[in-house]
Amino acid sequence: MAMGNPASPTADGLAAVAAEIVCCAPPLARVADAVAALSCEAARWDSAAAFDAPASGYSTKDQADVAADLKMLLRGPSRLAGSREAGGASANSFADVPSVNGNFRQAVRALDAAQVRVVDLDAGQGKEDLLMLLATQFATSAHFMCKMSVDRARFCAGTIADARLREELVAAGGADVGDLKGTLAEMITDSDAVSVLGRVHEQLLKLRGCLAWEAAVAIAVIETAHSTIQKPRASVDGNSSVLMLLRDHVTDGKDVPGVNSAALVEDWRTKLSSLFDPRRPEFETLVEKLKGILEDKKEKRRLPKIPKGTRDFAGRQMAIRERAFSIVTGVFKMHGGLALDTPVFELRETLMSKYGEDSKLIYDLADQGGELCSLRYDLTVPFARYLAMNNHITTMRRYQIAKVYRRDKPSKGRYREFYQCDFDIAGVYEPMQADFEVIKVLTELLDKLDIGMYEIKLNHRKLLDGMLEICGVPPEKFRTVCSSIDKLDKLTFEEVKKELVEEKGVSDETAEKIGNLVKTRGPPLQVLMELGKEGSKFIENDGSVVALNELEILFKALEKANAIDVISFDLSLARGLDYYTGVIYEAVFKGTTQVGSIAAGGRYDNLVGDIVAGKQVPAVGVSLGMERVFAIMEEQEKEKNQETRTTETEVLLSILGKDLTLAAELASELWRAEIKAEIKLSTRVQDHIRYATQSGIPWMVIVGQSEIRDGKVKLKNISARQEEEVPRKDFAHVLKQRLTNP
């Protein structure tokens, strides 16, 4: 790399000069970021608020990258004693570093791309004009970097306590940078690329000088304040490492007894300007060390990553989840549900061929023990396997709350690991009895969870098969066509029709017939009457007639149970899973939170027999997808603007001191009385009150020196703001009474 004052470049050397500039600029940009970080330290400037903005807060990736590098180097407020806030333009010279330095990086890349294309001037005047335009933009970015560097240096110099030195440094900085606008103005009036690139080169030289002066002043400020801070060590953090690199260069690694003259800072500026010259091998070494500092920092601060499609639950989310699970379990038990738990993985042969086209979403496990296993896709097939293994079980009302796994594409409300809450009735042969009760369980779940308006779409698999037969679909294609129809809640019929015709081999005429019938939906009894009236093709189909008779029984039962108003009879509902044999249903949330289906289920009379040949057990079930329910409940909490308590703590035992022995004795009495209590040791009573208030803890037991001396404790009701003293020996009993009878 070269960065001297080249002779006037000829037209033939235009691309070479441009290449020289774009070769020198990127490493200088990295130095500019490091020097700006050093100025933030010298200025006692708290960078957290400005540079901790998320990447989305910046308009380009380059700006976000600069901010990230500054955060790596700075780690919060300055370590210098005292504080000082820059105001007005000075504040901008610090806060706008990511924007200005990021734009400089972007301008370098644009100029680089342009000069690569202008290797031969015979390529045309248009490309040369483009090069001039981008060079002008590059120089403008460099100009603003110079201006901000000068502003930061002047501000830092103005913080020095020694009035004479402060005035000398401010004056020297002003004289050194000269007229920054001069070169830029002259360049804009130039009419040829050779002159423009020459001016750009001058601007880059000025930037180098400005950065050298800024770094020298920052080092001087930090050295002047050495009595109020611990001397930085290279191993402390990124910014201290930058300081050590530059400080050791200007002082030859020796201690500085004191900065007492502008001449000394000027000497440092001269040495740093020489160091920042890309022609020198020391500059390349400096840049590599700066890269190393950032890489080391990134390695140390890199956070572990959670797998896609999974989430952590903590605090407020756990409180919401536990409340939801409590409601769900209560409904299941009210209907005679027996809890069941099954392994998180099953033999692969148990799961395969049960889910139709969705089988591709099953997670297979590596063979670790001589058996091919897969993570469970749902809780229904494991339940059927359990029934198949236990011949003595003839009937069972089972519920299970557990995680299932799907190799699906994650999206809002759709995860790869998520909770399902299942309720199933197996072994009941009376027509529609189990179907009715399971659907009733679903309506009670959604009502008690109080998540808002919902709709339960319902259909019958035999009616669906009859519809396909009426439309002319061959029986062997029933399941694959159902998988396509099941996508109508996400795709238009035209998109589904294209899939049916082009991928499933259904004729265009047949697809149109399907499209006409799947539009049928509405109030259950009304649609049922329409499908069963004289002349309907459904009453000419044996399977459809069976389905219509069963649905009539079901709808009348739901009507008597006041549960039919939320049901929509919908012929487009297909449920892509292969194991359904009768009634199928799907609950959809009707509120503003877009989560799609929140529950689904149906009858699966043949699933047990598919696992163990010859054993037929009729079964009906429903599955509630809890992750989507959680999303709705969390959104509701936000809309209510209410703080969810994350613990059930009733009492904060506040010891005004550090006596753990006393805390252990008193807390044990509370716990023996079955009072939910936490311990806090602090000499500041406000710390206790603040913690109790923020945590929503209703009561405090305060014990200080006066209470210990008098043999009493102080009970404080946070919400009522009332206090009372009670004897130490009775406090647990009294507190229990207060909690029982508030």
Secondary structure as UniProt FT lines:
FT   HELIX           11..13
FT   HELIX           14..42
FT   TURN            43..44
FT   HELIX           48..51
FT   HELIX           55..57
FT   HELIX           61..74
FT   HELIX           88..95
FT   HELIX           97..117
FT   HELIX           121..123
FT   HELIX           125..157
FT   TURN            158..159
FT   HELIX           163..177
FT   HELIX           180..189
FT   HELIX           193..224
FT   HELIX           226..228
FT   TURN            234..236
FT   HELIX           238..251
FT   TURN            252..253
FT   HELIX           262..275
FT   TURN            278..279
FT   HELIX           281..301
FT   TURN            308..309
FT   HELIX           316..334
FT   TURN            335..336
FT   STRAND          338..339
FT   STRAND          345..347
FT   HELIX           348..351
FT   TURN            352..353
FT   HELIX           356..361
FT   STRAND          373..375
FT   HELIX           380..389
FT   TURN            391..392
FT   STRAND          396..405
FT   TURN            412..413
FT   STRAND          417..426
FT   TURN            431..432
FT   HELIX           433..449
FT   STRAND          454..460
FT   HELIX           461..471
FT   HELIX           475..477
FT   HELIX           478..485
FT   HELIX           486..489
FT   HELIX           493..502
FT   HELIX           508..517
FT   TURN            518..519
FT   STRAND          521..522
FT   HELIX           524..532
FT   TURN            534..535
FT   HELIX           537..540
FT   HELIX           542..560
FT   TURN            561..562
FT   TURN            565..566
FT   STRAND          567..570
FT   TURN            571..572
FT   TURN            578..579
FT   STRAND          583..589
FT   STRAND          597..603
FT   TURN            605..606
FT   HELIX           607..611
FT   TURN            613..614
FT   STRAND          619..625
FT   HELIX           626..640
FT   STRAND          651..655
FT   HELIX           660..672
FT   TURN            673..674
FT   STRAND          677..681
FT   HELIX           685..695
FT   STRAND          699..703
FT   HELIX           705..710
FT   STRAND          712..717
FT   TURN            718..721
FT   STRAND          722..727
FT   HELIX           728..730
FT   HELIX           731..740
//
